[in-house]
Amino acid sequence: MSTTERRSRIEALGAFLPAGSQTSEELRAEAPGLGDADVERITGIAERRVHDPDPAAGEDSFGMALAAARDCLAASRHRAADLDVVISASITRVKDGSRFHFEPSFAGMLAGELGARPGVLSFDVSNACAGMMTGVWLLDRMIRSGAVRSGMVVSGEQATRVARTAARELTDSYDPQFASLSVGDSAAAVILDESTDPADRIHYIELMTCSEYSHLCMGMPSDRGQGIALYTDNKKMHDRNRLKLWPRFHEDFLAKNGHRFADEEFDYVIHHQVGTRFIDYVNQTAEAEFGTPMPASLQVVERFGNTATTSHFLTLREHLRGNGLPRSTGSAANRDHGRDHDRDQGRSGARYLMVPAASGVVTGALSATITNARV
């Protein structure tokens, strides 16, 4: 196979979800500044998973990432010693209880814990909630170039740390920390290797950063007290002009290759799991921009909240495992879409579109047909 013909595929997926959970009503009760604001109605999130703060539970960012990586390897055809590269994409690099950890890299430590061969290539990436997507973009390019044959992208997110800060500090539902109440804790891992079948392949993955909007969502130490905080201008982050960035970028990319969105015949779309209203709104915006119904939209946000870098791959894994994902649909035509989606949920050979929406602002598209992914 020549270099120009190499492609990657999603070979296996793994995840870890803490056993602890918190409903939106329970979280609202911890936020006296909210008054009677209905967090579940505003976000569409009923509950989210919450890590155990006891260091012995091993549910810091590193511990959850390690559990997800082991889960992924348990499903995979590959062993840890087969991997040519390990990439970590966590935003919340918490290890040993509550310490933010920067060196040595999470990826290097994870590779060692997993039993990867000595000296295996490993590195961390940081790109807000597009971190895992960025890691997959890099790994896909490495496989296409022939530099590696297989690798893992993994992330663990102790995201509810910002929710606790917000509950203490926000003053009303318009407070810039309100979006912090939507997050949940989780970890996810994905193994990519070389594709030998067009029916089991990442067709393309393209990303774009629009720094003009970088100030609209910022994570940093709280400016009101102790703790990590997230400040988001929800109105501007989710306005129609910003939501048009993805469909216009994707449309331009397809046009350069002589295609239209309708030609892609996607079976499913997975958006960043920000909230149910956001997902519905971005689908409606995209339908108007593309001039065609959107595919069935998969989501786990109602049960798990916004799980940051892990959201797309957690949603995909839940879907492939047949865990009865709720699906939003933009129109009557979309609900049919020429396919019986209720019958075909998780079927082999389905074509998936993943669309990141991250602070930065980062958008883009990953297109993949999945036939033999192990979960």
ZIPE-V608488 format. One record per residue. N is the residue number from 1. RES is the residue in three letters. SS is DSSP state (hx for helix, st for strand, lp for the rest). NEAR is the number of other C-alpha atoms within 12 Angstrom. Layout:
# ZIPE-V608488
{{N RES SS NEAR} {N RES SS NEAR}}
This chain:
# ZIPE-V608488
{{1 MET lp 12} {2 SER lp 9} {3 THR hx 16} {4 THR hx 11} {5 GLU hx 18} {6 ARG lp 28} {7 ARG lp 37} {8 SER st 42} {9 ARG st 43} {10 ILE st 48} {11 GLU st 37} {12 ALA st 42} {13 LEU st 44} {14 GLY st 43} {15 ALA st 43} {16 PHE st 43} {17 LEU lp 38} {18 PRO lp 34} {19 ALA lp 18} {20 GLY lp 21} {21 SER st 25} {22 GLN st 32} {23 THR st 28} {24 SER hx 35} {25 GLU hx 27} {26 GLU hx 20} {27 LEU hx 37} {28 ARG hx 36} {29 ALA hx 21} {30 GLU lp 24} {31 ALA lp 31} {32 PRO hx 19} {33 GLY hx 22} {34 LEU hx 26} {35 GLY lp 17} {36 ASP lp 19} {37 ALA lp 24} {38 ASP lp 24} {39 VAL hx 35} {40 GLU hx 29} {41 ARG hx 20} {42 ILE hx 26} {43 THR hx 35} {44 GLY lp 34} {45 ILE lp 37} {46 ALA lp 32} {47 GLU st 34} {48 ARG st 40} {49 ARG st 37} {50 VAL lp 41} {51 HIS lp 38} {52 ASP lp 27} {53 PRO lp 23} {54 ASP lp 15} {55 PRO hx 19} {56 ALA hx 14} {57 ALA hx 20} {58 GLY lp 25} {59 GLU lp 38} {60 ASP lp 41} {61 SER hx 49} {62 PHE hx 46} {63 GLY hx 45} {64 MET hx 44} {65 ALA hx 52} {66 LEU hx 43} {67 ALA hx 32} {68 ALA hx 42} {69 ALA hx 46} {70 ARG hx 35} {71 ASP hx 31} {72 CYS hx 40} {73 LEU hx 37} {74 ALA hx 23} {75 ALA hx 26} {76 SER lp 30} {77 ARG lp 23} {78 HIS lp 27} {79 ARG lp 25} {80 ALA hx 31} {81 ALA hx 24} {82 ASP hx 27} {83 LEU lp 37} {84 ASP lp 33} {85 VAL st 40} {86 VAL st 50} {87 ILE st 45} {88 SER st 51} {89 ALA lp 44} {90 SER lp 50} {91 ILE lp 42} {92 THR lp 44} {93 ARG lp 36} {94 VAL st 33} {95 LYS st 34} {96 ASP lp 20} {97 GLY lp 22} {98 SER lp 25} {99 ARG st 18} {100 PHE st 25} {101 HIS lp 22} {102 PHE lp 22} {103 GLU lp 15} {104 PRO lp 18} {105 SER lp 27} {106 PHE hx 39} {107 ALA hx 41} {108 GLY hx 29} {109 MET hx 30} {110 LEU hx 41} {111 ALA hx 40} {112 GLY hx 25} {113 GLU hx 22} {114 LEU hx 32} {115 GLY lp 22} {116 ALA lp 29} {117 ARG lp 21} {118 PRO lp 19} {119 GLY lp 18} {120 VAL lp 27} {121 LEU st 30} {122 SER st 32} {123 PHE st 31} {124 ASP st 34} {125 VAL lp 33} {126 SER lp 29} {127 ASN lp 33} {128 ALA hx 36} {129 CYS hx 43} {130 ALA hx 43} {131 GLY hx 43} {132 MET hx 47} {133 MET hx 48} {134 THR hx 40} {135 GLY hx 41} {136 VAL hx 48} {137 TRP hx 38} {138 LEU hx 34} {139 LEU hx 43} {140 ASP hx 42} {141 ARG hx 31} {142 MET hx 29} {143 ILE hx 33} {144 ARG hx 32} {145 SER hx 21} {146 GLY lp 22} {147 ALA lp 20} {148 VAL lp 29} {149 ARG lp 29} {150 SER st 42} {151 GLY st 49} {152 MET st 59} {153 VAL st 54} {154 VAL st 60} {155 SER st 61} {156 GLY st 52} {157 GLU st 51} {158 GLN lp 47} {159 ALA lp 47} {160 THR hx 43} {161 ARG hx 38} {162 VAL hx 40} {163 ALA hx 40} {164 ARG hx 36} {165 THR hx 33} {166 ALA hx 44} {167 ALA hx 37} {168 ARG hx 30} {169 GLU hx 32} {170 LEU lp 33} {171 THR lp 22} {172 ASP lp 24} {173 SER lp 31} {174 TYR lp 21} {175 ASP lp 24} {176 PRO lp 31} {177 GLN lp 39} {178 PHE hx 39} {179 ALA hx 45} {180 SER hx 45} {181 LEU hx 57} {182 SER hx 49} {183 VAL st 51} {184 GLY lp 49} {185 ASP lp 51} {186 SER st 52} {187 ALA st 55} {188 ALA st 51} {189 ALA st 56} {190 VAL st 50} {191 ILE st 49} {192 LEU st 49} {193 ASP st 41} {194 GLU st 34} {195 SER lp 30} {196 THR lp 19} {197 ASP lp 22} {198 PRO lp 22} {199 ALA lp 24} {200 ASP lp 30} {201 ARG st 34} {202 ILE st 41} {203 HIS st 33} {204 TYR st 31} {205 ILE st 34} {206 GLU st 33} {207 LEU st 34} {208 MET st 30} {209 THR st 24} {210 CYS lp 22} {211 SER hx 16} {212 GLU hx 16} {213 TYR hx 27} {214 SER hx 24} {215 HIS hx 22} {216 LEU hx 28} {217 CYS st 32} {218 MET st 29} {219 GLY st 33} {220 MET st 22} {221 PRO st 18} {222 SER lp 24} {223 ASP lp 19} {224 ARG lp 18} {225 GLY lp 15} {226 GLN lp 16} {227 GLY lp 24} {228 ILE st 33} {229 ALA st 35} {230 LEU st 39} {231 TYR st 33} {232 THR st 32} {233 ASP lp 24} {234 ASN hx 31} {235 LYS hx 20} {236 LYS hx 19} {237 MET hx 32} {238 HIS lp 30} {239 ASP lp 18} {240 ARG hx 22} {241 ASN hx 19} {242 ARG hx 32} {243 LEU hx 37} {244 LYS hx 27} {245 LEU hx 34} {246 TRP hx 38} {247 PRO hx 36} {248 ARG hx 27} {249 PHE hx 28} {250 HIS hx 35} {251 GLU hx 28} {252 ASP hx 21} {253 PHE hx 23} {254 LEU hx 25} {255 ALA hx 18} {256 LYS hx 11} {257 ASN lp 14} {258 GLY lp 13} {259 HIS lp 16} {260 ARG lp 22} {261 PHE hx 31} {262 ALA hx 23} {263 ASP hx 16} {264 GLU hx 30} {265 GLU lp 27} {266 PHE lp 34} {267 ASP lp 38} {268 TYR st 47} {269 VAL st 42} {270 ILE st 45} {271 HIS st 52} {272 HIS lp 49} {273 GLN lp 46} {274 VAL lp 44} {275 GLY lp 42} {276 THR hx 34} {277 ARG hx 26} {278 PHE hx 34} {279 ILE hx 37} {280 ASP hx 32} {281 TYR hx 27} {282 VAL hx 40} {283 ASN hx 39} {284 GLN hx 28} {285 THR hx 28} {286 ALA hx 34} {287 GLU hx 28} {288 ALA hx 21} {289 GLU hx 27} {290 PHE hx 29} {291 GLY lp 17} {292 THR lp 26} {293 PRO lp 32} {294 MET lp 44} {295 PRO lp 41} {296 ALA st 42} {297 SER st 44} {298 LEU st 46} {299 GLN st 43} {300 VAL lp 41} {301 VAL hx 43} {302 GLU hx 36} {303 ARG hx 38} {304 PHE hx 46} {305 GLY lp 45} {306 ASN st 49} {307 THR lp 54} {308 ALA hx 49} {309 THR hx 50} {310 THR hx 59} {311 SER hx 50} {312 HIS hx 50} {313 PHE hx 51} {314 LEU hx 50} {315 THR hx 47} {316 LEU hx 45} {317 ARG hx 40} {318 GLU hx 32} {319 HIS hx 36} {320 LEU hx 32} {321 ARG lp 23} {322 GLY lp 19} {323 ASN lp 20} {324 GLY lp 22} {325 LEU lp 29} {326 PRO st 24} {327 ARG st 31} {328 SER st 33} {329 THR lp 30} {330 GLY lp 29} {331 SER lp 20} {332 ALA hx 15} {333 ALA hx 16} {334 ASN hx 28} {335 ARG hx 22} {336 ASP hx 19} {337 HIS lp 24} {338 GLY lp 17} {339 ARG lp 20} {340 ASP lp 18} {341 HIS hx 27} {342 ASP hx 21} {343 ARG hx 12} {344 ASP hx 20} {345 GLN lp 30} {346 GLY lp 33} {347 ARG lp 24} {348 SER lp 22} {349 GLY lp 25} {350 ALA st 35} {351 ARG st 33} {352 TYR st 44} {353 LEU st 37} {354 MET st 44} {355 VAL st 43} {356 PRO lp 47} {357 ALA lp 47} {358 ALA st 49} {359 SER lp 38} {360 GLY lp 28} {361 VAL lp 31} {362 VAL st 35} {363 THR st 38} {364 GLY st 37} {365 ALA st 41} {366 LEU st 41} {367 SER st 39} {368 ALA st 42} {369 THR st 36} {370 ILE st 38} {371 THR lp 27} {372 ASN lp 30} {373 ALA lp 36} {374 ARG st 31} {375 VAL lp 37}}
